Amino acid sequence: MFSTAIAGSLPKPEWLAETNKLWPKWQAEGDALLRAKADATLLWIKAQEDAGLDVIGDGEQSRQHFVHGFLEQVEGIDFENKVTMGIRNNRYDAQVPQVIAPLRLKGRVHAFEAQLARAHTKKKLKFTMPGPMTIVDTVADHFYGKGKDPVQGRIDMAFAFADLLNQEALALQADGVDIIQFDEPAFNVYLDEAADWGVKALERAAQGLTCTTAVHICYGYGIEANNTWKKTLGDEWRQYEKVFPALAKSSIKQVSLECYHSHVPPEMMALLKDKDVMVGVIDVASEEIETPEQIADTIGKALQFVPKHRLIACTNCGLAPMGRDVAMKKLQALADGAALARLRYA
């Protein structure tokens, strides 16, 4: 009851990359960088196990950014000539690569880190990848929408990315990954499109998988642009109301959502019906360490709408931009809070 997991990313050590940044620069190159990525992955696997988490991730230590880490192994994308583009409905500007030709994988994308993680933990292993809609929102399209309706071009490109994600997801399953999670923060921005074709593209990405499938939908990392945006959303954040019914009808088995210190009405969780719900009980926008009591209280609120056997305690989002010491303490708080909730609600 109340198994524990992180949403995905964890801070990169200072000897691997710049710290406290969402798009950090690597501190090494070539074989030295590969060794540093492996060392950082093993460090965080050990930290998660020491904290007592039930589901382990690689912390996305081998990826500079949760989207671009996948795109680097895709043909048809120009990384040499990045352009500045507003993403997440122009919430903030980012330097993004351009799609200039048909998309295809160069080969395996995440074999190195997935196989490394699988070899070094006996616990359930979760691996994260960006979802199709979020990828589309983080690249500049100069191919799929060319000469046609830009909306249709966006959809066509999303399904092209979904096919590539599916190829890698099937390979990750063969590597021994237990849970494959697609991250779709764009679902909380483009509400009608998410319910219309976003979930369909997500299902294409998960097609044929027999392992557990998941989607993570949050309000973004704890960076200034996201925190400022949240202040404009009012007293009730009802974005989930649009996409949850579509997800409830989908084949995706788990849904990760933001809860603690958010203005999401808890009753939104009831829309997910028979899904496992990863309830965000750790605030990624604050360095304050949650107490076990606070975490257990959040779980208690969620239990009004989620059955005990379907509730997973999780972080609101990734911890990548945080300080390493803070992240370590939040991992321990997550495990301790879930343990207290088991005593309270058993």
N, C-alpha and C positions, 0 to 999 in steps of 0.2 A: 504494500500500500504506500502511495506517495513516493514513488521512485524519483530520483533526482538527476538532472542533466543541465548542461549549459546550452544556451541558444546556438553558440558556434565559436566565435573568435575570442582569443585571449591576448593580453599584451605581449609584444615581442621584447625579449631581453635587449639591453642596450648594446650587447656585442653582436646582435643579429641585425638590428635596424634602429632607426630613429625611434625614440619613445614618445608616448603621448600624442601620436599623430595617426590619422586615419589612412593617409597615403604615405607611409614612411619610406625613406631611401634605405637600401641595403647597405650594410657596413663592410661587405666583402664581395668577391666575385668568384666565378668558376667553382672549382672543387671546394675551396674554402667556404664559399657560401652554402654549398650543398651540405657540408658537414655541420655548419652552424644551424641550418634549418633542421637537420636531424637531431642535433643536441637540444634545440629549443622544444621540438616536438616531444622528445623523451622527458624533458623537464616538466612539461605541463601534464603529460600522462601521469607521471608520478605524483604531481601536486593534486590532481583530481582524485586519484586513488587514495592518497593520504587523507584528503578531506572526507572521504567516504562516499563520493558520488557513485551512483549506480550505473550511469551511462557515461561513457568516456568519449571525448572527441580529440582531434589533433590540434585544436586551438587555432587552426588556419595559419600555422607558423611558416608554411612554405609559400604563402600568397601575400603579395604586397597589399592587395585589396580584395575583398570578397567576390567582386565581379570580375575584375581584370585578371585575377589569378587563373580563372578559367579561359578567358579570351586569349591569353598569350599562346595557347596551343591550337588556335583556330585559324585556318587559312581564309583569306578574303578580308582580313582586317589589317588596316594600316596603322601601326603603332608609332611609326617614325614621324608622322605629321598629325599629331593630336590637335584638336580644336577645343576652344572653350565653349561650353554649352550649359545651359540651365537644365538641371535634372530635378526629378521629383516635383514636377510642375513648377519649375523655376525657383524652388526653395533655396537652392544655392548653385553656384557655378562650379564646374569641374572640368579638368583637362581630360578629354575622352578620345579614344581612337575612332577611326572612321571605317565603316563597312563599305568596301569598294568593289567586291566581287562575290560570287556564290560562296556560301559558307561550307567548310568541311573541316573535320579534325585532322591535325597533323599526325596524330597517334594518340597514345594514352595521355591523359591530362594529370591525373592525381595518383598514379600507381605508386610512386615513390613514398609519399606520406601515408597513404592508406595501408599499404603493405607493412610499412614500418610500425604504424600504430597497432595493426592487427597482431604483429609478432610480439608486441610488448605489453599487451593487456589481455586478461582472460575475461574481462567484463564485457557487457554489450558495447559495441562500437558504433557510434553515429558519425556519419560524414555529411558535410554540408556543401551545397552548390547553389549558385544564384538561380532564381527562377526565370523563365523566358521573358515575362513582362518586365521584370526589373533589369534584365540585361538590355532589352530594347530601349529602356529609359536611360541607359548609361553608355550608349554609343551614338555616334552621328551616322545616320543612314544616307549613303550616297549611291545606293544600288537598288534595294528592294522597292523603294517608293519612287524611283526615277521614272518619269513619264506616266505615272498612274496616280490614282487617289492616294494621298499620303497616309490616310487612315488604313486603307487596305494594305499599303506597303508595310506599315507597322505590324499588322497582323501576320502578313506573309513572313516577315523577318522573325517574328516571335516563334512561329511554328518551325522555321528553319533551325533556330537555336534549340527549340525543344527536341528536335530529332538528334542533335549533337549531344545534348544533355542526356538523352536516353541511352545513347551509345556508351557514354562514360558511366552512367548509373548502372547499367547491366554489367559492365566490367568491374565496377566497385563491389557489386553484389558477389561476383565470382571471387573477388579478393577476400571475402569473408566479412564484409560490412553488414551489420545487423539492421541499421536504420539509415535510410537516405533521406535527407531533408533538403527541400528547396526553399530558399529565402526570397520572399516576395514583399518587401516593404512597399513596392509600387501598388499593391492591392489596397493600401490605405490612402492612396492619392487619386488614382483614376478609378473611381468607384463603379461607375456603370460599365466601363470596359472590362474591369476585373471580373464582374459577375457575368458578363456576356462572353468574351473570348479568353480572358486571362486564365480562368479555371480550366477551360478546355485545353489551352496550351500546356498548362501544368500537368494535366492528365496525360497528354502526349509525352511529356518528359518522363513520366513514371510508368509508361506502358510496358507491360510484360514483367515488371518487378514482382517477385514473390517475397522479398524482405519487407520490413515495415517501411512505409512511406510517410513523410511528414512535410508540412509547410509551416514556415515561420513568417508571421505577419506582425510587424511592430511599427512603432512611431519613430524609429531611427536611433542611431547611436547617440550617446550623450555629448553631442557637439553643439556649439552655440547656435548654428543655423536651425537645427532640429528643436532645441529648447525654445528658441524664439518663436518658431512656427506653432509649437504646442500652446503657447500663450494666446494664440488667435483662435483656438478651436472651441472656446467657450467652456461652460461648466459640465457639459456632457459630450464625450467623444463617442459618436455613434457610427463611425466609419465601418466598423465590423458588421453592422446591420445589413449592409449591401451584399457583402461577399460570403458571409457565413452560411446563408441558406443554400447557395450554390455549392459550397464545399461540403455541406451536410449530405448532398446528393452524390458527391463525387466518390472516387475510389481511394482517395487519400485517407490514410488511417489516423494520423495525428495532426493536430493544429496547435501551433505555439502562438500565444498572444501576450500582450502587455497588460499588466494588472496593477501591481503595487505602485503607489504614487502617481497613478494615472487617473483620468476622469472617465475611464471606460465603465459604463454601467455594468455591474456584474451579471445582470440578467442576459447580457449578450451571449454568454457562454451556453445558455439553454438552446440557442439556435443551432448548436453543433450536434445535438441529438446523440447519435451513437459513436461519435468520435472520441478518441483519447485526447485529452486537453492538457497541453503544456502551459501551466499557469505561471506567468511571470511574477515571481515573488521577490526578485532582487532588482533594485533600481540602478540602472547603468548610467544615469545622469547625475548621480550624487556619490561623493566619496564617503558619505556616512555609512557605517557598517550596520546592516540590519541585525536586530536581536532575534534570537530564536522565537521569542514571543510574538514579535511583529510578523514573522514569516508564518507561524502557526495561525495567527489571526487571519492573514490573507487567505490561507488554505481553507480556513473555516468559512469565510465568506463565499469562496468558490464552491464549497460543498453544497450550498443551497441550490446550485444549478448543475453540478457535475457529480456523477456517482463516484464513490470512493475509489473503486477499482479502475476508474478511467482518468484519475487526476495525477499528473506528473508535475512536480515542482521544478521550476526552471528560472532562468534569468530573463528579464524583460527583453534584452537584446544582447548583442555581443559586447565583450569587455575590452576590445582592442585598444581604444584610445586611453584607457585608464592606466594608472600606475600599477606596477607589478605587485607591490605589497598590498595595495588596496584590493586588487583582484583576488589574491591569495586568501585574504580575510573574508571576502564575500563568498568564495567557494566553501569555506568552512562554515560560514553562517547558513548557507543554503542547506548543507547536510544536517547541521544541528537543528535548524528550524523544522525540517521535514521529520526528523526523529521525534521532536516534541509533538508535532501534529499527530504522529502515529499513537503516541501515548494518550493524547487528548481524545482522539476520535475513533480509536479502535473499537 
